Amino acid sequence: MSRFVSAAFCALFVFSMNSAAANAAYNASAGKATYDASCVTCHKTGMMGAPKTGDKAAWAPRIAQGEALLVSKSIKGFTGKKGMMPAKGGNPKLTDAQVGNAVAYLVQQSK
């Protein structure tokens, strides 16, 4: 019984750590560098249907979906009715945190 309880506590701890990481706030200031290096090409011009940085009307429904979903789609990639987002903006070297920071920067610039 004690092994079961220990295993349950370990699983709960690991789950809580993953949840905390998933809910961590991203750093928009740090995201600017990633945006400038990997995101600006599409989001400045609207290439491949990307919502332009600062276009409040285009970003409002996306922002309403929540940061977690925006980050998830940006990490995994997404194809929608108006365009597509390649996984990690086409730069597989980016970490998930860098992508999250870039999303936070884009959202900040587009509210």
PDB file as gemmi writes it, atoms N, CA and C in Angstrom:
CRYST1    1.000    1.000    1.000  90.00  90.00  90.00 P 1                      
ATOM      1  N   MET A   1       0.830  -1.205   0.000  1.00  0.00           N  
ATOM      2  CA  MET A   1       0.000   0.000   0.000  1.00  0.00           C  
ATOM      3  C   MET A   1       0.864   1.255   0.000  1.00  0.00           C  
ATOM      4  N   SER A   2       1.952   1.245   0.746  1.00  0.00           N  
ATOM      5  CA  SER A   2       2.787   2.443   0.814  1.00  0.00           C  
ATOM      6  C   SER A   2       3.451   2.738  -0.529  1.00  0.00           C  
ATOM      7  N   ARG A   3       3.767   1.700  -1.308  1.00  0.00           N  
ATOM      8  CA  ARG A   3       4.328   1.927  -2.644  1.00  0.00           C  
ATOM      9  C   ARG A   3       3.306   2.612  -3.538  1.00  0.00           C  
ATOM     10  N   PHE A   4       2.071   2.189  -3.415  1.00  0.00           N  
ATOM     11  CA  PHE A   4       0.998   2.806  -4.201  1.00  0.00           C  
ATOM     12  C   PHE A   4       0.853   4.280  -3.841  1.00  0.00           C  
ATOM     13  N   VAL A   5       0.867   4.577  -2.568  1.00  0.00           N  
ATOM     14  CA  VAL A   5       0.744   5.961  -2.110  1.00  0.00           C  
ATOM     15  C   VAL A   5       1.945   6.778  -2.588  1.00  0.00           C  
ATOM     16  N   SER A   6       3.137   6.216  -2.481  1.00  0.00           N  
ATOM     17  CA  SER A   6       4.340   6.910  -2.946  1.00  0.00           C  
ATOM     18  C   SER A   6       4.269   7.183  -4.442  1.00  0.00           C  
ATOM     19  N   ALA A   7       3.831   6.192  -5.195  1.00  0.00           N  
ATOM     20  CA  ALA A   7       3.705   6.361  -6.646  1.00  0.00           C  
ATOM     21  C   ALA A   7       2.666   7.428  -6.969  1.00  0.00           C  
ATOM     22  N   ALA A   8       1.583   7.432  -6.239  1.00  0.00           N  
ATOM     23  CA  ALA A   8       0.533   8.428  -6.465  1.00  0.00           C  
ATOM     24  C   ALA A   8       1.045   9.833  -6.179  1.00  0.00           C  
ATOM     25  N   PHE A   9       1.803   9.986  -5.094  1.00  0.00           N  
ATOM     26  CA  PHE A   9       2.363  11.306  -4.777  1.00  0.00           C  
ATOM     27  C   PHE A   9       3.378  11.749  -5.830  1.00  0.00           C  
ATOM     28  N   CYS A  10       4.185  10.809  -6.308  1.00  0.00           N  
ATOM     29  CA  CYS A  10       5.163  11.140  -7.359  1.00  0.00           C  
ATOM     30  C   CYS A  10       4.440  11.594  -8.627  1.00  0.00           C  
ATOM     31  N   ALA A  11       3.406  10.865  -9.001  1.00  0.00           N  
ATOM     32  CA  ALA A  11       2.643  11.226 -10.199  1.00  0.00           C  
ATOM     33  C   ALA A  11       1.994  12.590 -10.026  1.00  0.00           C  
ATOM     34  N   LEU A  12       1.458  12.843  -8.858  1.00  0.00           N  
ATOM     35  CA  LEU A  12       0.829  14.135  -8.583  1.00  0.00           C  
ATOM     36  C   LEU A  12       1.856  15.262  -8.660  1.00  0.00           C  
ATOM     37  N   PHE A  13       3.042  15.028  -8.128  1.00  0.00           N  
ATOM     38  CA  PHE A  13       4.100  16.029  -8.174  1.00  0.00           C  
ATOM     39  C   PHE A  13       4.502  16.329  -9.619  1.00  0.00           C  
ATOM     40  N   VAL A  14       4.727  15.285 -10.408  1.00  0.00           N  
ATOM     41  CA  VAL A  14       5.129  15.466 -11.806  1.00  0.00           C  
ATOM     42  C   VAL A  14       4.033  16.199 -12.563  1.00  0.00           C  
ATOM     43  N   PHE A  15       2.782  15.814 -12.358  1.00  0.00           N  
ATOM     44  CA  PHE A  15       1.671  16.485 -13.024  1.00  0.00           C  
ATOM     45  C   PHE A  15       1.599  17.951 -12.630  1.00  0.00           C  
ATOM     46  N   SER A  16       1.793  18.238 -11.363  1.00  0.00           N  
ATOM     47  CA  SER A  16       1.717  19.637 -10.921  1.00  0.00           C  
ATOM     48  C   SER A  16       2.855  20.457 -11.501  1.00  0.00           C  
ATOM     49  N   MET A  17       4.018  19.874 -11.677  1.00  0.00           N  
ATOM     50  CA  MET A  17       5.147  20.590 -12.273  1.00  0.00           C  
ATOM     51  C   MET A  17       4.856  20.899 -13.740  1.00  0.00           C  
ATOM     52  N   ASN A  18       4.294  19.926 -14.466  1.00  0.00           N  
ATOM     53  CA  ASN A  18       3.947  20.152 -15.867  1.00  0.00           C  
ATOM     54  C   ASN A  18       2.863  21.207 -15.989  1.00  0.00           C  
ATOM     55  N   SER A  19       1.885  21.178 -15.115  1.00  0.00           N  
ATOM     56  CA  SER A  19       0.813  22.167 -15.154  1.00  0.00           C  
ATOM     57  C   SER A  19       1.347  23.550 -14.860  1.00  0.00           C  
ATOM     58  N   ALA A  20       2.254  23.651 -13.905  1.00  0.00           N  
ATOM     59  CA  ALA A  20       2.830  24.954 -13.573  1.00  0.00           C  
ATOM     60  C   ALA A  20       3.614  25.501 -14.749  1.00  0.00           C  
ATOM     61  N   ALA A  21       4.366  24.637 -15.416  1.00  0.00           N  
ATOM     62  CA  ALA A  21       5.143  25.086 -16.573  1.00  0.00           C  
ATOM     63  C   ALA A  21       4.210  25.522 -17.696  1.00  0.00           C  
ATOM     64  N   ALA A  22       3.127  24.785 -17.894  1.00  0.00           N  
ATOM     65  CA  ALA A  22       2.191  25.121 -18.963  1.00  0.00           C  
ATOM     66  C   ALA A  22       1.488  26.444 -18.692  1.00  0.00           C  
ATOM     67  N   ASN A  23       1.297  26.770 -17.430  1.00  0.00           N  
ATOM     68  CA  ASN A  23       0.589  27.996 -17.076  1.00  0.00           C  
ATOM     69  C   ASN A  23       1.538  29.167 -16.807  1.00  0.00           C  
ATOM     70  N   ALA A  24       2.825  28.940 -17.004  1.00  0.00           N  
ATOM     71  CA  ALA A  24       3.795  30.007 -16.748  1.00  0.00           C  
ATOM     72  C   ALA A  24       3.555  31.159 -17.707  1.00  0.00           C  
ATOM     73  N   ALA A  25       3.708  32.343 -17.201  1.00  0.00           N  
ATOM     74  CA  ALA A  25       3.558  33.522 -18.050  1.00  0.00           C  
ATOM     75  C   ALA A  25       4.783  33.630 -18.939  1.00  0.00           C  
ATOM     76  N   TYR A  26       4.540  34.023 -20.158  1.00  0.00           N  
ATOM     77  CA  TYR A  26       5.645  34.207 -21.101  1.00  0.00           C  
ATOM     78  C   TYR A  26       6.143  35.639 -21.031  1.00  0.00           C  
ATOM     79  N   ASN A  27       7.364  35.840 -21.473  1.00  0.00           N  
ATOM     80  CA  ASN A  27       8.029  37.129 -21.386  1.00  0.00           C  
ATOM     81  C   ASN A  27       8.005  37.813 -22.745  1.00  0.00           C  
ATOM     82  N   ALA A  28       7.113  38.790 -22.899  1.00  0.00           N  
ATOM     83  CA  ALA A  28       6.965  39.495 -24.174  1.00  0.00           C  
ATOM     84  C   ALA A  28       8.243  40.243 -24.547  1.00  0.00           C  
ATOM     85  N   SER A  29       8.932  40.790 -23.557  1.00  0.00           N  
ATOM     86  CA  SER A  29      10.178  41.517 -23.839  1.00  0.00           C  
ATOM     87  C   SER A  29      11.222  40.587 -24.446  1.00  0.00           C  
ATOM     88  N   ALA A  30      11.351  39.396 -23.887  1.00  0.00           N  
ATOM     89  CA  ALA A  30      12.292  38.406 -24.428  1.00  0.00           C  
ATOM     90  C   ALA A  30      11.820  37.903 -25.786  1.00  0.00           C  
ATOM     91  N   GLY A  31      10.522  37.921 -26.012  1.00  0.00           N  
ATOM     92  CA  GLY A  31       9.959  37.438 -27.270  1.00  0.00           C  
ATOM     93  C   GLY A  31      10.264  38.310 -28.465  1.00  0.00           C  
ATOM     94  N   LYS A  32      10.605  39.564 -28.233  1.00  0.00           N  
ATOM     95  CA  LYS A  32      10.901  40.467 -29.350  1.00  0.00           C  
ATOM     96  C   LYS A  32      12.074  39.957 -30.183  1.00  0.00           C  
ATOM     97  N   ALA A  33      13.112  39.459 -29.543  1.00  0.00           N  
ATOM     98  CA  ALA A  33      14.280  38.950 -30.274  1.00  0.00           C  
ATOM     99  C   ALA A  33      13.893  37.755 -31.151  1.00  0.00           C  
ATOM    100  N   THR A  34      13.084  36.859 -30.609  1.00  0.00           N  
ATOM    101  CA  THR A  34      12.630  35.704 -31.395  1.00  0.00           C  
ATOM    102  C   THR A  34      11.738  36.166 -32.533  1.00  0.00           C  
ATOM    103  N   TYR A  35      10.843  37.101 -32.239  1.00  0.00           N  
ATOM    104  CA  TYR A  35       9.963  37.657 -33.277  1.00  0.00           C  
ATOM    105  C   TYR A  35      10.796  38.258 -34.399  1.00  0.00           C  
ATOM    106  N   ASP A  36      11.772  39.081 -34.049  1.00  0.00           N  
ATOM    107  CA  ASP A  36      12.610  39.744 -35.055  1.00  0.00           C  
ATOM    108  C   ASP A  36      13.391  38.738 -35.896  1.00  0.00           C  
ATOM    109  N   ALA A  37      13.818  37.630 -35.299  1.00  0.00           N  
ATOM    110  CA  ALA A  37      14.630  36.648 -36.009  1.00  0.00           C  
ATOM    111  C   ALA A  37      13.809  35.634 -36.805  1.00  0.00           C  
ATOM    112  N   SER A  38      12.611  35.291 -36.313  1.00  0.00           N  
ATOM    113  CA  SER A  38      11.891  34.168 -36.920  1.00  0.00           C  
ATOM    114  C   SER A  38      10.450  34.436 -37.343  1.00  0.00           C  
ATOM    115  N   CYS A  39       9.838  35.489 -36.840  1.00  0.00           N  
ATOM    116  CA  CYS A  39       8.399  35.673 -37.062  1.00  0.00           C  
ATOM    117  C   CYS A  39       8.051  36.853 -37.959  1.00  0.00           C  
ATOM    118  N   VAL A  40       8.928  37.845 -37.976  1.00  0.00           N  
ATOM    119  CA  VAL A  40       8.630  39.115 -38.641  1.00  0.00           C  
ATOM    120  C   VAL A  40       8.337  38.950 -40.130  1.00  0.00           C  
ATOM    121  N   THR A  41       9.009  38.016 -40.787  1.00  0.00           N  
ATOM    122  CA  THR A  41       8.841  37.858 -42.232  1.00  0.00           C  
ATOM    123  C   THR A  41       7.378  37.642 -42.600  1.00  0.00           C  
ATOM    124  N   CYS A  42       6.699  36.759 -41.904  1.00  0.00           N  
ATOM    125  CA  CYS A  42       5.292  36.481 -42.219  1.00  0.00           C  
ATOM    126  C   CYS A  42       4.337  37.460 -41.549  1.00  0.00           C  
ATOM    127  N   HIS A  43       4.596  37.780 -40.280  1.00  0.00           N  
ATOM    128  CA  HIS A  43       3.639  38.599 -39.535  1.00  0.00           C  
ATOM    129  C   HIS A  43       3.714  40.088 -39.865  1.00  0.00           C  
ATOM    130  N   LYS A  44       4.771  40.541 -40.502  1.00  0.00           N  
ATOM    131  CA  LYS A  44       4.831  41.936 -40.935  1.00  0.00           C  
ATOM    132  C   LYS A  44       4.053  42.134 -42.233  1.00  0.00           C  
ATOM    133  N   THR A  45       4.109  41.127 -43.113  1.00  0.00           N  
ATOM    134  CA  THR A  45       3.512  41.252 -44.444  1.00  0.00           C  
ATOM    135  C   THR A  45       2.191  40.515 -44.613  1.00  0.00           C  
ATOM    136  N   GLY A  46       1.894  39.590 -43.710  1.00  0.00           N  
ATOM    137  CA  GLY A  46       0.688  38.778 -43.853  1.00  0.00           C  
ATOM    138  C   GLY A  46       0.908  37.564 -44.742  1.00  0.00           C  
ATOM    139  N   MET A  47       2.169  37.215 -44.971  1.00  0.00           N  
ATOM    140  CA  MET A  47       2.505  36.068 -45.809  1.00  0.00           C  
ATOM    141  C   MET A  47       1.834  34.799 -45.287  1.00  0.00           C  
ATOM    142  N   MET A  48       1.370  33.969 -46.172  1.00  0.00           N  
ATOM    143  CA  MET A  48       0.698  32.694 -45.874  1.00  0.00           C  
ATOM    144  C   MET A  48      -0.538  32.894 -44.992  1.00  0.00           C  
ATOM    145  N   GLY A  49      -1.121  34.076 -45.028  1.00  0.00           N  
ATOM    146  CA  GLY A  49      -2.320  34.345 -44.245  1.00  0.00           C  
ATOM    147  C   GLY A  49      -2.062  34.695 -42.800  1.00  0.00           C  
ATOM    148  N   ALA A  50      -0.806  34.957 -42.451  1.00  0.00           N  
ATOM    149  CA  ALA A  50      -0.480  35.305 -41.062  1.00  0.00           C  
ATOM    150  C   ALA A  50      -1.130  36.630 -40.694  1.00  0.00           C  
ATOM    151  N   PRO A  51      -1.732  36.715 -39.503  1.00  0.00           N  
ATOM    152  CA  PRO A  51      -2.266  38.010 -39.074  1.00  0.00           C  
ATOM    153  C   PRO A  51      -1.113  38.983 -38.847  1.00  0.00           C  
ATOM    154  N   LYS A  52      -1.246  40.164 -39.396  1.00  0.00           N  
ATOM    155  CA  LYS A  52      -0.176  41.155 -39.292  1.00  0.00           C  
ATOM    156  C   LYS A  52      -0.041  41.668 -37.858  1.00  0.00           C  
ATOM    157  N   THR A  53       1.189  41.866 -37.469  1.00  0.00           N  
ATOM    158  CA  THR A  53       1.475  42.419 -36.146  1.00  0.00           C  
ATOM    159  C   THR A  53       0.809  43.786 -36.030  1.00  0.00           C  
ATOM    160  N   GLY A  54       0.055  43.976 -34.970  1.00  0.00           N  
ATOM    161  CA  GLY A  54      -0.607  45.253 -34.732  1.00  0.00           C  
ATOM    162  C   GLY A  54      -2.013  45.361 -35.310  1.00  0.00           C  
ATOM    163  N   ASP A  55      -2.440  44.376 -36.089  1.00  0.00           N  
ATOM    164  CA  ASP A  55      -3.780  44.391 -36.684  1.00  0.00           C  
ATOM    165  C   ASP A  55      -4.783  43.902 -35.636  1.00  0.00           C  
ATOM    166  N   LYS A  56      -5.341  44.840 -34.908  1.00  0.00           N  
ATOM    167  CA  LYS A  56      -6.215  44.515 -33.773  1.00  0.00           C  
ATOM    168  C   LYS A  56      -7.426  43.691 -34.188  1.00  0.00           C  
ATOM    169  N   ALA A  57      -8.010  44.007 -35.332  1.00  0.00           N  
ATOM    170  CA  ALA A  57      -9.199  43.270 -35.791  1.00  0.00           C  
ATOM    171  C   ALA A  57      -8.857  41.813 -36.104  1.00  0.00           C  
ATOM    172  N   ALA A  58      -7.704  41.583 -36.707  1.00  0.00           N  
ATOM    173  CA  ALA A  58      -7.308  40.217 -37.044  1.00  0.00           C  
ATOM    174  C   ALA A  58      -6.910  39.423 -35.803  1.00  0.00           C  
ATOM    175  N   TRP A  59      -6.320  40.103 -34.837  1.00  0.00           N  
ATOM    176  CA  TRP A  59      -5.825  39.414 -33.650  1.00  0.00           C  
ATOM    177  C   TRP A  59      -6.885  39.207 -32.573  1.00  0.00           C  
ATOM    178  N   ALA A  60      -7.900  40.049 -32.518  1.00  0.00           N  
ATOM    179  CA  ALA A  60      -8.895  39.964 -31.439  1.00  0.00           C  
ATOM    180  C   ALA A  60      -9.491  38.571 -31.268  1.00  0.00           C  
ATOM    181  N   PRO A  61      -9.992  37.924 -32.326  1.00  0.00           N  
ATOM    182  CA  PRO A  61     -10.563  36.587 -32.106  1.00  0.00           C  
ATOM    183  C   PRO A  61      -9.514  35.550 -31.714  1.00  0.00           C  
ATOM    184  N   ARG A  62      -8.299  35.741 -32.151  1.00  0.00           N  
ATOM    185  CA  ARG A  62      -7.227  34.816 -31.782  1.00  0.00           C  
ATOM    186  C   ARG A  62      -6.855  35.000 -30.313  1.00  0.00           C  
ATOM    187  N   ILE A  63      -6.711  36.244 -29.900  1.00  0.00           N  
ATOM    188  CA  ILE A  63      -6.381  36.544 -28.504  1.00  0.00           C  
ATOM    189  C   ILE A  63      -7.470  36.016 -27.576  1.00  0.00           C  
ATOM    190  N   ALA A  64      -8.721  36.101 -28.022  1.00  0.00           N  
ATOM    191  CA  ALA A  64      -9.851  35.620 -27.215  1.00  0.00           C  
ATOM    192  C   ALA A  64      -9.774  34.113 -26.962  1.00  0.00           C  
ATOM    193  N   GLN A  65      -9.073  33.381 -27.809  1.00  0.00           N  
ATOM    194  CA  GLN A  65      -8.934  31.934 -27.626  1.00  0.00           C  
ATOM    195  C   GLN A  65      -8.009  31.592 -26.462  1.00  0.00           C  
ATOM    196  N   GLY A  66      -7.204  32.543 -26.054  1.00  0.00           N  
ATOM    197  CA  GLY A  66      -6.310  32.325 -24.922  1.00  0.00           C  
ATOM    198  C   GLY A  66      -4.874  32.071 -25.360  1.00  0.00           C  
ATOM    199  N   GLU A  67      -3.969  32.516 -24.512  1.00  0.00           N  
ATOM    200  CA  GLU A  67      -2.544  32.403 -24.804  1.00  0.00           C  
ATOM    201  C   GLU A  67      -2.102  30.952 -24.955  1.00  0.00           C  
ATOM    202  N   ALA A  68      -2.620  30.068 -24.130  1.00  0.00           N  
ATOM    203  CA  ALA A  68      -2.194  28.660 -24.176  1.00  0.00           C  
ATOM    204  C   ALA A  68      -2.467  28.042 -25.542  1.00  0.00           C  
ATOM    205  N   LEU A  69      -3.630  28.326 -26.117  1.00  0.00           N  
ATOM    206  CA  LEU A  69      -3.966  27.770 -27.426  1.00  0.00           C  
ATOM    207  C   LEU A  69      -3.105  28.400 -28.521  1.00  0.00           C  
ATOM    208  N   LEU A  70      -2.881  29.702 -28.443  1.00  0.00           N  
ATOM    209  CA  LEU A  70      -2.021  30.365 -29.426  1.00  0.00           C  
ATOM    210  C   LEU A  70      -0.613  29.787 -29.402  1.00  0.00           C  
ATOM    211  N   VAL A  71      -0.088  29.584 -28.211  1.00  0.00           N  
ATOM    212  CA  VAL A  71       1.254  29.027 -28.078  1.00  0.00           C  
ATOM    213  C   VAL A  71       1.287  27.595 -28.608  1.00  0.00           C  
ATOM    214  N   SER A  72       0.293  26.803 -28.259  1.00  0.00           N  
ATOM    215  CA  SER A  72       0.234  25.414 -28.720  1.00  0.00           C  
ATOM    216  C   SER A  72       0.213  25.336 -30.243  1.00  0.00           C  
ATOM    217  N   LYS A  73      -0.627  26.150 -30.865  1.00  0.00           N  
ATOM    218  CA  LYS A  73      -0.704  26.149 -32.333  1.00  0.00           C  
ATOM    219  C   LYS A  73       0.607  26.640 -32.948  1.00  0.00           C  
ATOM    220  N   SER A  74       1.254  27.566 -32.293  1.00  0.00           N  
ATOM    221  CA  SER A  74       2.516  28.098 -32.810  1.00  0.00           C  
ATOM    222  C   SER A  74       3.640  27.077 -32.684  1.00  0.00           C  
ATOM    223  N   ILE A  75       3.599  26.277 -31.656  1.00  0.00           N  
ATOM    224  CA  ILE A  75       4.621  25.239 -31.462  1.00  0.00           C  
ATOM    225  C   ILE A  75       4.381  24.069 -32.419  1.00  0.00           C  
ATOM    226  N   LYS A  76       3.147  23.613 -32.494  1.00  0.00           N  
ATOM    227  CA  LYS A  76       2.821  22.415 -33.274  1.00  0.00           C  
ATOM    228  C   LYS A  76       2.558  22.702 -34.746  1.00  0.00           C  
ATOM    229  N   GLY A  77       2.189  23.930 -35.050  1.00  0.00           N  
ATOM    230  CA  GLY A  77       1.773  24.280 -36.402  1.00  0.00           C  
ATOM    231  C   GLY A  77       0.257  24.220 -36.506  1.00  0.00           C  
ATOM    232  N   PHE A  78      -0.279  24.908 -37.489  1.00  0.00           N  
ATOM    233  CA  PHE A  78      -1.730  25.004 -37.607  1.00  0.00           C  
ATOM    234  C   PHE A  78      -2.082  25.400 -39.038  1.00  0.00           C  
ATOM    235  N   THR A  79      -3.130  24.784 -39.574  1.00  0.00           N  
ATOM    236  CA  THR A  79      -3.676  25.190 -40.861  1.00  0.00           C  
ATOM    237  C   THR A  79      -5.128  25.576 -40.635  1.00  0.00           C  
ATOM    238  N   GLY A  80      -5.450  26.820 -40.985  1.00  0.00           N  
ATOM    239  CA  GLY A  80      -6.800  27.323 -40.799  1.00  0.00           C  
ATOM    240  C   GLY A  80      -7.449  27.683 -42.127  1.00  0.00           C  
ATOM    241  N   LYS A  81      -8.580  28.355 -42.071  1.00  0.00           N  
ATOM    242  CA  LYS A  81      -9.324  28.738 -43.272  1.00  0.00           C  
ATOM    243  C   LYS A  81      -8.591  29.811 -44.078  1.00  0.00           C  
ATOM    244  N   LYS A  82      -7.848  30.674 -43.389  1.00  0.00           N  
ATOM    245  CA  LYS A  82      -7.220  31.808 -44.057  1.00  0.00           C  
ATOM    246  C   LYS A  82      -5.718  31.641 -44.289  1.00  0.00           C  
ATOM    247  N   GLY A  83      -5.123  30.608 -43.749  1.00  0.00           N  
ATOM    248  CA  GLY A  83      -3.684  30.452 -43.909  1.00  0.00           C  
ATOM    249  C   GLY A  83      -3.142  29.358 -43.027  1.00  0.00           C  
ATOM    250  N   MET A  84      -1.843  29.393 -42.863  1.00  0.00           N  
ATOM    251  CA  MET A  84      -1.212  28.354 -42.044  1.00  0.00           C  
ATOM    252  C   MET A  84      -0.042  28.919 -41.260  1.00  0.00           C  
ATOM    253  N   MET A  85       0.251  28.216 -40.172  1.00  0.00           N  
ATOM    254  CA  MET A  85       1.373  28.554 -39.306  1.00  0.00           C  
ATOM    255  C   MET A  85       2.251  27.311 -39.244  1.00  0.00           C  
ATOM    256  N   PRO A  86       3.465  27.381 -39.800  1.00  0.00           N  
ATOM    257  CA  PRO A  86       4.342  26.213 -39.677  1.00  0.00           C  
ATOM    258  C   PRO A  86       4.780  26.018 -38.227  1.00  0.00           C  
ATOM    259  N   ALA A  87       5.038  24.794 -37.860  1.00  0.00           N  
ATOM    260  CA  ALA A  87       5.498  24.502 -36.503  1.00  0.00           C  
ATOM    261  C   ALA A  87       6.725  25.349 -36.180  1.00  0.00           C  
ATOM    262  N   LYS A  88       6.667  26.011 -35.046  1.00  0.00           N  
ATOM    263  CA  LYS A  88       7.739  26.889 -34.561  1.00  0.00           C  
ATOM    264  C   LYS A  88       8.156  27.912 -35.628  1.00  0.00           C  
ATOM    265  N   GLY A  89       7.178  28.335 -36.415  1.00  0.00           N  
ATOM    266  CA  GLY A  89       7.451  29.342 -37.435  1.00  0.00           C  
ATOM    267  C   GLY A  89       8.455  28.877 -38.474  1.00  0.00           C  
ATOM    268  N   GLY A  90       8.599  27.572 -38.598  1.00  0.00           N  
ATOM    269  CA  GLY A  90       9.545  27.026 -39.546  1.00  0.00           C  
ATOM    270  C   GLY A  90      10.970  26.945 -39.019  1.00  0.00           C  
ATOM    271  N   ASN A  91      11.168  27.259 -37.747  1.00  0.00           N  
ATOM    272  CA  ASN A  91      12.507  27.220 -37.147  1.00  0.00           C  
ATOM    273  C   ASN A  91      12.517  26.165 -36.035  1.00  0.00           C  
ATOM    274  N   PRO A  92      12.837  24.918 -36.365  1.00  0.00           N  
ATOM    275  CA  PRO A  92      12.777  23.857 -35.354  1.00  0.00           C  
ATOM    276  C   PRO A  92      13.780  24.021 -34.218  1.00  0.00           C  
ATOM    277  N   LYS A  93      14.740  24.926 -34.348  1.00  0.00           N  
ATOM    278  CA  LYS A  93      15.728  25.139 -33.286  1.00  0.00           C  
ATOM    279  C   LYS A  93      15.158  25.941 -32.117  1.00  0.00           C  
ATOM    280  N   LEU A  94      14.007  26.596 -32.320  1.00  0.00           N  
ATOM    281  CA  LEU A  94      13.405  27.379 -31.240  1.00  0.00           C  
ATOM    282  C   LEU A  94      12.896  26.460 -30.142  1.00  0.00           C  
ATOM    283  N   THR A  95      13.060  26.896 -28.913  1.00  0.00           N  
ATOM    284  CA  THR A  95      12.482  26.159 -27.786  1.00  0.00           C  
ATOM    285  C   THR A  95      11.012  26.545 -27.664  1.00  0.00           C  
ATOM    286  N   ASP A  96      10.258  25.741 -26.941  1.00  0.00           N  
ATOM    287  CA  ASP A  96       8.848  26.066 -26.711  1.00  0.00           C  
ATOM    288  C   ASP A  96       8.723  27.397 -25.979  1.00  0.00           C  
ATOM    289  N   ALA A  97       9.644  27.654 -25.040  1.00  0.00           N  
ATOM    290  CA  ALA A  97       9.599  28.916 -24.291  1.00  0.00           C  
ATOM    291  C   ALA A  97       9.852  30.107 -25.216  1.00  0.00           C  
ATOM    292  N   GLN A  98      10.776  29.970 -26.147  1.00  0.00           N  
ATOM    293  CA  GLN A  98      11.030  31.066 -27.096  1.00  0.00           C  
ATOM    294  C   GLN A  98       9.796  31.348 -27.941  1.00  0.00           C  
ATOM    295  N   VAL A  99       9.132  30.288 -28.386  1.00  0.00           N  
ATOM    296  CA  VAL A  99       7.910  30.462 -29.173  1.00  0.00           C  
ATOM    297  C   VAL A  99       6.845  31.138 -28.316  1.00  0.00           C  
ATOM    298  N   GLY A 100       6.688  30.696 -27.071  1.00  0.00           N  
ATOM    299  CA  GLY A 100       5.719  31.310 -26.165  1.00  0.00           C  
ATOM    300  C   GLY A 100       6.009  32.780 -25.935  1.00  0.00           C  
ATOM    301  N   ASN A 101       7.273  33.113 -25.776  1.00  0.00           N  
ATOM    302  CA  ASN A 101       7.657  34.515 -25.598  1.00  0.00           C  
ATOM    303  C   ASN A 101       7.334  35.334 -26.840  1.00  0.00           C  
ATOM    304  N   ALA A 102       7.586  34.771 -28.015  1.00  0.00           N  
ATOM    305  CA  ALA A 102       7.278  35.480 -29.263  1.00  0.00           C  
ATOM    306  C   ALA A 102       5.772  35.690 -29.408  1.00  0.00           C  
ATOM    307  N   VAL A 103       4.981  34.692 -29.039  1.00  0.00           N  
ATOM    308  CA  VAL A 103       3.522  34.840 -29.072  1.00  0.00           C  
ATOM    309  C   VAL A 103       3.096  35.952 -28.122  1.00  0.00           C  
ATOM    310  N   ALA A 104       3.667  35.973 -26.923  1.00  0.00           N  
ATOM    311  CA  ALA A 104       3.336  37.030 -25.960  1.00  0.00           C  
ATOM    312  C   ALA A 104       3.673  38.401 -26.532  1.00  0.00           C  
ATOM    313  N   TYR A 105       4.799  38.509 -27.218  1.00  0.00           N  
ATOM    314  CA  TYR A 105       5.181  39.776 -27.846  1.00  0.00           C  
ATOM    315  C   TYR A 105       4.174  40.173 -28.933  1.00  0.00           C  
ATOM    316  N   LEU A 106       3.814  39.221 -29.792  1.00  0.00           N  
ATOM    317  CA  LEU A 106       2.836  39.508 -30.845  1.00  0.00           C  
ATOM    318  C   LEU A 106       1.495  39.948 -30.270  1.00  0.00           C  
ATOM    319  N   VAL A 107       1.044  39.258 -29.250  1.00  0.00           N  
ATOM    320  CA  VAL A 107      -0.223  39.608 -28.610  1.00  0.00           C  
ATOM    321  C   VAL A 107      -0.137  41.011 -28.011  1.00  0.00           C  
ATOM    322  N   GLN A 108       0.954  41.287 -27.322  1.00  0.00           N  
ATOM    323  CA  GLN A 108       1.143  42.608 -26.714  1.00  0.00           C  
ATOM    324  C   GLN A 108       1.089  43.719 -27.777  1.00  0.00           C  
ATOM    325  N   GLN A 109       1.687  43.481 -28.912  1.00  0.00           N  
ATOM    326  CA  GLN A 109       1.727  44.476 -29.981  1.00  0.00           C  
ATOM    327  C   GLN A 109       0.395  44.611 -30.727  1.00  0.00           C  
ATOM    328  N   SER A 110      -0.479  43.635 -30.526  1.00  0.00           N  
ATOM    329  CA  SER A 110      -1.705  43.567 -31.334  1.00  0.00           C  
ATOM    330  C   SER A 110      -2.988  43.752 -30.534  1.00  0.00           C  
ATOM    331  N   LYS A 111      -2.895  44.153 -29.282  1.00  0.00           N  
ATOM    332  CA  LYS A 111      -4.094  44.399 -28.464  1.00  0.00           C  
ATOM    333  C   LYS A 111      -4.635  45.771 -28.729  1.00  0.00           C  
TER     334      LYS A 111                                                      
END                                                                             
